[in-house]
Structure formats: structure tokens, C-alpha cells
Amino acid sequence: MKSGIYTIENRISGGVYVGSSTNVHRRLGKHRSDLNLGKHCNAHVQRAWHKYGPNAFVFSLLEACEPDILLSQEQFWINQIDPTYNQIRTPVIP
């Protein structure tokens, strides 16, 4: 399955970013490329990348899921993990 929820984790600081994509492999490649070029859209992750270096980061698939539930599952994991690097963390109200 191509779609799912992924994390970018800084093994040194413990910082985590949670994201979702219909093509996780391609999206993680884009993250790596943007970080290496110094053009990542998330300034927190970019600063950490410069500070700790690429070897400090692990890119992982957290959960494979169907595209129609990506956003709800991403929010679920954001609520569970409370990731340091996500800029907007909106709690889901039951």
C-alpha cells in the first residue's frame, strides 16, 4: 500500500514530525530532498536537520491506510504522539 501515515524522528533530540501522504515513499523522498537543499517547509525540522545532521533522522511508515482516512488517521497519531515538529496540532473533539 502506498498511502499512509509516516514519521520523521530525530534520534538525538527525540523530536518527531507526523505526516500523511497518498504515496509515502515519494513524500519522504521529497522531505529528504528539501531538507538537504535547506528548503523544507517546516522551519523546526530544517533547523534540527542543520544542527544534528541527516544521520540523526529516521523516516518511518507509522501506519498504512486507505487514502480516504488519511487525514483522520494523521490527526489520531498527532493526538497520540504530540509531535514536537508539527506546527499545527489541532485536537480532535469527541
Short mmCIF file of the C-alpha atoms (twelve columns), coordinates in Angstrom:
data_MODEL
# 
_entry.id   MODEL 
# 
loop_
_atom_site.group_PDB 
_atom_site.id 
_atom_site.type_symbol 
_atom_site.label_atom_id 
_atom_site.label_alt_id 
_atom_site.label_comp_id 
_atom_site.label_asym_id 
_atom_site.label_seq_id 
_atom_site.Cartn_x 
_atom_site.Cartn_y 
_atom_site.Cartn_z 
_atom_site.pdbx_PDB_model_num 
ATOM 1  C CA . MET A 1  0.000   0.000  0.000  1 
ATOM 2  C CA . LYS A 2  1.380   3.391  -0.957 1 
ATOM 3  C CA . SER A 3  -0.697  5.639  1.281  1 
ATOM 4  C CA . GLY A 4  -0.262  6.065  4.994  1 
ATOM 5  C CA . ILE A 5  0.983   7.950  7.998  1 
ATOM 6  C CA . TYR A 6  4.704   8.480  8.469  1 
ATOM 7  C CA . THR A 7  7.113   9.938  10.990 1 
ATOM 8  C CA . ILE A 8  10.365  11.793 10.753 1 
ATOM 9  C CA . GLU A 9  12.174  11.256 14.035 1 
ATOM 10 C CA . ASN A 10 15.286  12.908 15.390 1 
ATOM 11 C CA . ARG A 11 17.046  10.135 17.313 1 
ATOM 12 C CA . ILE A 12 19.214  12.612 19.201 1 
ATOM 13 C CA . SER A 13 16.701  15.189 20.408 1 
ATOM 14 C CA . GLY A 14 13.632  12.944 20.328 1 
ATOM 15 C CA . GLY A 15 11.753  15.402 18.101 1 
ATOM 16 C CA . VAL A 16 9.090   13.895 15.859 1 
ATOM 17 C CA . TYR A 17 7.109   15.038 12.834 1 
ATOM 18 C CA . VAL A 18 3.941   13.184 11.802 1 
ATOM 19 C CA . GLY A 19 2.620   13.442 8.258  1 
ATOM 20 C CA . SER A 20 0.436   11.636 5.755  1 
ATOM 21 C CA . SER A 21 0.566   11.004 2.045  1 
ATOM 22 C CA . THR A 22 -1.086  9.011  -0.706 1 
ATOM 23 C CA . ASN A 23 2.471   7.991  -1.689 1 
ATOM 24 C CA . VAL A 24 4.611   7.793  1.444  1 
ATOM 25 C CA . HIS A 25 7.779   6.695  -0.372 1 
ATOM 26 C CA . ARG A 26 7.649   9.695  -2.731 1 
ATOM 27 C CA . ARG A 27 6.741   12.107 0.074  1 
ATOM 28 C CA . LEU A 28 9.613   11.011 2.300  1 
ATOM 29 C CA . GLY A 29 11.966  11.425 -0.661 1 
ATOM 30 C CA . LYS A 30 10.676  14.978 -1.095 1 
ATOM 31 C CA . HIS A 31 11.239  15.672 2.603  1 
ATOM 32 C CA . ARG A 32 14.851  14.435 2.335  1 
ATOM 33 C CA . SER A 33 15.470  16.449 -0.814 1 
ATOM 34 C CA . ASP A 34 14.044  19.663 0.646  1 
ATOM 35 C CA . LEU A 35 15.980  19.193 3.891  1 
ATOM 36 C CA . ASN A 36 19.243  18.617 2.014  1 
ATOM 37 C CA . LEU A 37 18.605  21.746 -0.071 1 
ATOM 38 C CA . GLY A 38 17.736  23.803 3.023  1 
ATOM 39 C CA . LYS A 39 14.243  24.472 1.642  1 
ATOM 40 C CA . HIS A 40 11.975  22.408 3.884  1 
ATOM 41 C CA . CYS A 41 8.552   23.925 4.558  1 
ATOM 42 C CA . ASN A 42 8.837   23.224 8.296  1 
ATOM 43 C CA . ALA A 43 11.419  25.528 9.866  1 
ATOM 44 C CA . HIS A 44 11.632  23.424 13.063 1 
ATOM 45 C CA . VAL A 45 12.636  20.308 11.149 1 
ATOM 46 C CA . GLN A 46 15.003  22.258 8.908  1 
ATOM 47 C CA . ARG A 47 16.852  23.813 11.863 1 
ATOM 48 C CA . ALA A 48 17.180  20.421 13.548 1 
ATOM 49 C CA . TRP A 49 18.461  18.900 10.281 1 
ATOM 50 C CA . HIS A 50 21.191  21.544 10.134 1 
ATOM 51 C CA . LYS A 51 22.015  21.186 13.829 1 
ATOM 52 C CA . TYR A 52 22.095  17.382 14.135 1 
ATOM 53 C CA . GLY A 53 22.751  16.270 10.548 1 
ATOM 54 C CA . PRO A 54 20.943  13.778 8.317  1 
ATOM 55 C CA . ASN A 55 22.222  10.712 10.191 1 
ATOM 56 C CA . ALA A 56 20.237  11.760 13.269 1 
ATOM 57 C CA . PHE A 57 16.918  11.289 11.445 1 
ATOM 58 C CA . VAL A 58 14.828  8.190  10.828 1 
ATOM 59 C CA . PHE A 59 11.998  8.200  8.281  1 
ATOM 60 C CA . SER A 60 9.363   5.543  9.032  1 
ATOM 61 C CA . LEU A 61 5.946   4.353  7.964  1 
ATOM 62 C CA . LEU A 62 3.759   4.524  11.066 1 
ATOM 63 C CA . GLU A 63 0.582   3.103  9.546  1 
ATOM 64 C CA . ALA A 64 -0.540  2.086  6.084  1 
ATOM 65 C CA . CYS A 65 -4.119  3.163  5.419  1 
ATOM 66 C CA . GLU A 66 -6.541  3.948  2.646  1 
ATOM 67 C CA . PRO A 67 -6.440  7.474  1.181  1 
ATOM 68 C CA . ASP A 68 -9.975  8.298  2.319  1 
ATOM 69 C CA . ILE A 69 -8.986  8.089  6.007  1 
ATOM 70 C CA . LEU A 70 -5.520  9.667  5.808  1 
ATOM 71 C CA . LEU A 71 -6.405  12.950 7.484  1 
ATOM 72 C CA . SER A 72 -8.362  11.409 10.335 1 
ATOM 73 C CA . GLN A 73 -5.599  8.872  10.992 1 
ATOM 74 C CA . GLU A 74 -2.928  11.555 10.804 1 
ATOM 75 C CA . GLN A 75 -4.829  13.576 13.402 1 
ATOM 76 C CA . PHE A 76 -5.222  10.454 15.556 1 
ATOM 77 C CA . TRP A 77 -1.449  9.932  15.579 1 
ATOM 78 C CA . ILE A 78 -0.761  13.629 16.174 1 
ATOM 79 C CA . ASN A 79 -3.024  13.443 19.218 1 
ATOM 80 C CA . GLN A 80 -1.331  10.228 20.425 1 
ATOM 81 C CA . ILE A 81 2.282   11.261 19.891 1 
ATOM 82 C CA . ASP A 82 2.059   15.052 20.377 1 
ATOM 83 C CA . PRO A 83 4.903   15.526 17.882 1 
ATOM 84 C CA . THR A 84 7.405   18.271 18.570 1 
ATOM 85 C CA . TYR A 85 7.921   19.321 14.955 1 
ATOM 86 C CA . ASN A 86 4.317   19.617 13.798 1 
ATOM 87 C CA . GLN A 87 3.476   23.296 13.641 1 
ATOM 88 C CA . ILE A 88 -0.299  22.969 13.963 1 
ATOM 89 C CA . ARG A 89 -1.704  20.447 16.396 1 
ATOM 90 C CA . THR A 90 -5.488  20.536 16.422 1 
ATOM 91 C CA . PRO A 91 -7.088  18.196 18.928 1 
ATOM 92 C CA . VAL A 92 -9.997  16.089 17.744 1 
ATOM 93 C CA . ILE A 93 -13.028 16.851 19.889 1 
ATOM 94 C CA . PRO A 94 -15.118 13.734 20.585 1 
# 
